[in-house]
Amino acid sequence: MRYDAESMNTILVVLAHPDDETFIFGGTIAKYSKLGFPVDLLILTSEHSNKKNTELRDATKILGVRDLHRLNYFPTPIDTDSDVDSGRTLSKVGVESVAAEIENIIGIIKPGIVLSFDPTGVYGHPDHIISNQSTRIALQRYIRIDSLVSLYEISFARNLISIVAYAELFLQNLFPRIYLGSKYSFLTNKLKLLPPITTKIDISSSLKVRQGAVKAHFSSLEAGPWYLRMFEKIPHYLRQFIANKENFVRVYPEQTDFDDSSKFVGLYRN
């Protein structure tokens, strides 16, 4: 199998929905695009409103995405009474079918790096979990042909859990008699169950670009959970300290030792 230099330097990000590219992977996409690496997106769902599609187009332009690929699945509705064809709803489709389509796209693009969700779907979203499972299967099949491609899964939830955990600890120390919360030990135990981070991408130089893409996804931000809006309102000067990295776990090739790398292994110009 032959590759050109651009192909081997390409990063493919496999996502479930429009806005995942910004809220979850935005800093990394913006950073590597600015460094000159082609970054493609594969979004597994396509049945979205014109407004969301417009926001996606604007956000990807801001982030510097080269190309956008989409599969024809419906997003899993939050409202269970929604009239959606369940046969094409992502969380209802067989993982093997989705994996086959992902593998086909990977075979066309021939990326050097594939980025996806972690097994928890970052925060438990069923579409994110299907994305993770399907991407893993697709890569397991593909690496039999091409052992050069690497898979990294983002550990975005770890950042949020850490912030909440430290906030819990602060409140307990500040108001030991008044504050009755006891989630700190639970949250820190959850952190210990997550696999060790192998790659910490410093996104401090791309925070403002990411923030511009966040503003492009206005409807998602307004309709999202309160903690997302709170997280996105963190001032820039604080983000430089507490939200200046996007953490990943390298899945393929397998990483047994804690690497603490600041870059993706395998990109030529990295």
Helices and strands as residue ranges (DSSP letters): H 5-8, E 11-15, H 20-23, H 26-34, E 39-45, H 50-63, E 67-73, G 86-88, G 90-92, H 95-109, E 113-116, H 121-124, H 126-142, E 150-154, H 156-174, H 184-193, E 199-202, G 204-206, H 207-216, H 218-223, H 226-232, H 236-242, E 245-252
